[in-house]
Amino acid sequence: MDKKQIIAIVVAVLVILLIIVLAIIFAVPKKSNIIEPAPVEAPVEKVLSKPEDEKFGTVNEEGDFNLKVPQVQVLQNSTQKYNEVLIGSSFEDAKEKLGEPLQKDEYKVLTYYIWNLDESGNIKLKVSVKNEENKVSEKTLLLFSNAEEGYQISKELGTEIQDLQTEMEKVNEGMTLEEVVQVLGDKYIEESCNEENYKIYVWYDVNENSVELSFNEEDVLIQKTIASYKG
């Protein structure tokens, strides 16, 4: 076998090897560098609907709320502490009157503080403080009746309303606070107040059903929220 034949054989082998390599390369699919976009889900529309008829979910009938221990008196002291915290005052002023808060939740604009106003923890005070100004912008009483611990807001409040649901049929948005008092009576609690002087008052009937009525700065009713006792 001469030199030319050897060269021809080598070239032929190399060509065959090249063909095999190319076949392997093109047979294996290349992984794409393009990231497929995630499928976009259709946005879920959140609809806040107001029920056609504002009624109690579960109305407490006469005798449903029975104290297991003697009545505890805490409302007067708690509302006094609520009144001592003034809208526009500093957090330090509120802390001086109420002591160290039970809970603190800090956000970008506001910080929320919660205090217990009685030993049982059935009444709490939530205070909103503007971080930049360090001023109280809103305060809210968190009220909870508890038959097991002997605390019933309606009894201590001295309410005379027998059936709150019936009485609320006479109360409509646009009425003044004075007009509402003529219907529901003056046994109510200021539950919340903010820097715009919007206030929420709460009334109870003798079975611990309650209604929260929101008034604007002119003492005109703008919203009512009816609830039943769930404690």
C-alpha positions in Angstrom: 0.0 0.0 0.0 1.6 3.2 -1.1 1.5 6.6 0.6 -1.4 8.0 -1.5 -3.6 5.0 -0.5 -2.9 5.5 3.2 -3.7 9.2 2.9 -7.0 8.4 1.1 -8.0 5.9 3.8 -7.2 8.4 6.7 -9.2 11.1 4.9 -12.1 8.7 4.4 -12.1 7.7 8.1 -12.0 11.4 9.2 -14.9 12.2 6.9 -16.9 9.3 8.4 -16.1 10.5 12.0 -17.1 14.1 11.1 -20.4 12.9 9.7 -21.1 10.9 12.9 -20.3 13.8 15.1 -22.5 16.2 13.1 -25.4 13.6 13.2 -25.1 13.4 17.0 -25.0 17.2 17.4 -28.1 17.8 15.3 -30.0 14.8 16.8 -29.9 16.3 20.4 -32.2 19.3 20.7 -30.6 22.4 22.0 -31.9 24.0 25.3 -33.5 27.3 24.5 -32.2 30.3 26.4 -35.5 32.0 26.0 -37.6 32.0 29.2 -41.2 31.3 28.4 -43.4 33.9 30.2 -45.6 32.5 33.0 -49.2 32.3 32.0 -51.1 35.3 33.2 -54.1 34.6 35.3 -57.2 36.7 34.9 -57.5 39.2 37.7 -60.0 38.3 40.4 -62.4 41.1 40.9 -63.1 41.9 44.5 -66.6 43.2 45.0 -67.6 44.7 48.2 -71.4 44.3 48.3 -73.8 45.6 50.9 -76.6 43.3 51.9 -80.0 44.4 50.8 -81.4 43.9 54.3 -79.2 44.7 57.2 -80.2 42.1 59.7 -78.5 40.1 62.5 -76.7 37.0 61.5 -77.7 35.2 64.6 -79.9 37.1 67.0 -79.5 36.4 70.7 -83.0 35.7 72.0 -84.1 36.6 75.5 -82.1 34.8 78.1 -79.4 33.5 75.7 -76.7 35.6 77.3 -76.4 34.3 80.9 -73.6 35.4 83.2 -71.8 32.5 84.8 -70.3 34.7 87.6 -71.4 37.9 89.2 -71.4 41.1 87.1 -68.0 42.8 86.7 -67.9 46.6 86.5 -65.2 47.8 84.2 -66.9 50.0 81.6 -66.8 53.3 83.5 -63.1 53.1 84.2 -62.3 52.0 80.7 -64.2 54.8 79.0 -62.5 57.2 81.3 -59.1 56.0 80.1 -60.4 56.3 76.5 -61.4 59.9 77.1 -58.0 60.7 78.6 -56.2 59.9 75.3 -56.7 63.0 73.1 -56.6 63.1 69.4 -53.5 65.2 68.4 -51.6 64.4 71.5 -48.2 62.5 71.4 -47.6 58.8 71.9 -45.6 59.7 75.1 -48.6 61.4 76.5 -50.8 58.3 75.9 -48.1 56.1 77.4 -47.9 58.3 80.5 -51.7 57.8 81.0 -51.9 54.1 80.1 -48.5 52.6 80.8 -46.6 50.3 78.4 -48.7 49.1 75.5 -49.6 45.4 75.3 -49.0 45.3 71.5 -47.2 47.4 68.8 -47.6 47.1 65.1 -45.4 49.5 63.1 -46.0 50.4 59.4 -44.6 53.0 57.1 -47.0 55.8 57.9 -48.8 54.7 61.1 -48.0 52.7 64.2 -50.8 50.9 66.1 -50.6 50.4 69.9 -53.0 48.3 72.0 -53.5 48.6 75.7 -55.6 46.4 78.0 -58.1 48.6 79.9 -59.2 46.0 82.4 -57.5 43.0 84.0 -59.6 40.4 82.2 -58.6 41.8 78.8 -62.3 42.2 77.6 -61.8 45.9 76.9 -58.8 47.1 74.9 -57.8 50.5 73.5 -56.3 50.7 70.0 -54.5 53.9 69.2 -53.1 55.0 65.8 -50.1 57.2 65.8 -48.7 59.0 62.8 -45.0 58.2 62.7 -43.7 61.5 61.1 -45.6 63.7 63.5 -45.8 61.3 66.5 -49.4 62.4 67.0 -52.5 60.3 67.9 -54.7 60.2 64.8 -57.4 57.7 65.9 -58.5 55.8 69.0 -60.8 52.8 69.2 -62.3 50.9 72.0 -62.3 47.1 71.5 -65.3 45.8 73.5 -65.9 42.1 74.3 -68.7 40.8 76.6 -67.8 37.5 78.3 -70.5 35.5 80.1 -67.9 33.2 81.6 -66.0 36.0 83.3 -69.2 37.9 84.3 -68.9 40.8 82.0 -71.9 42.1 80.1 -71.6 45.5 78.4 -75.4 46.0 78.0 -76.1 45.3 81.7 -73.4 47.7 82.9 -74.4 50.3 80.3 -78.0 50.0 81.6 -79.6 49.6 78.1 -83.4 49.6 77.9 -83.6 48.3 74.3 -85.4 45.0 74.2 -85.0 44.2 70.5 -82.3 46.2 68.7 -83.2 44.7 65.2 -86.7 46.1 65.5 -85.5 49.5 66.6 -82.9 49.8 63.8 -85.7 49.7 61.3 -86.4 53.3 62.4 -82.8 54.4 62.0 -81.5 55.6 58.6 -78.4 57.2 57.1 -78.7 61.0 57.1 -80.2 61.2 60.6 -78.4 63.3 63.1 -77.0 61.9 66.4 -79.8 63.7 68.3 -82.4 62.0 66.1 -80.8 58.6 66.6 -80.8 59.1 70.3 -84.5 59.8 70.3 -85.0 56.3 68.8 -82.3 54.2 70.5 -81.9 56.2 73.8 -78.8 57.7 75.4 -77.3 54.4 76.7 -74.5 54.2 74.2 -70.7 54.3 74.0 -68.3 56.3 71.9 -66.3 53.5 70.4 -64.0 55.3 68.0 -62.8 58.8 67.0 -60.3 60.1 64.5 -58.6 63.4 63.6 -61.3 64.4 61.2 -63.8 64.1 64.1 -65.6 61.1 62.6 -67.0 59.0 65.4 -68.5 55.6 65.9 -71.0 55.0 68.6 -72.3 51.6 69.7 -75.7 50.6 71.2 -76.7 47.3 72.8 -80.0 45.6 73.5 -80.6 43.5 76.7 -79.5 40.3 74.9 -76.1 41.7 73.9 -76.9 42.3 70.3 -75.1 45.5 69.1 -75.0 48.1 66.4 -72.2 50.4 65.4 -73.2 53.8 63.9 -70.7 56.0 62.2 -71.1 59.8 62.1 -69.2 62.5 60.3 -67.9 65.7 61.7 -71.4 67.2 61.6 -72.9 64.4 63.7 -74.8 63.0 60.7 -75.1 59.2 60.3 -73.2 57.9 57.3 -73.0 54.1 58.0 -74.5 51.5 60.3 -73.1 48.0 61.1 -75.4 45.6 62.8 -73.9 42.6 64.7 -74.9 40.0 67.2 -73.1 38.8 70.2 -70.4 36.3 69.3 -68.4 36.1 72.5 
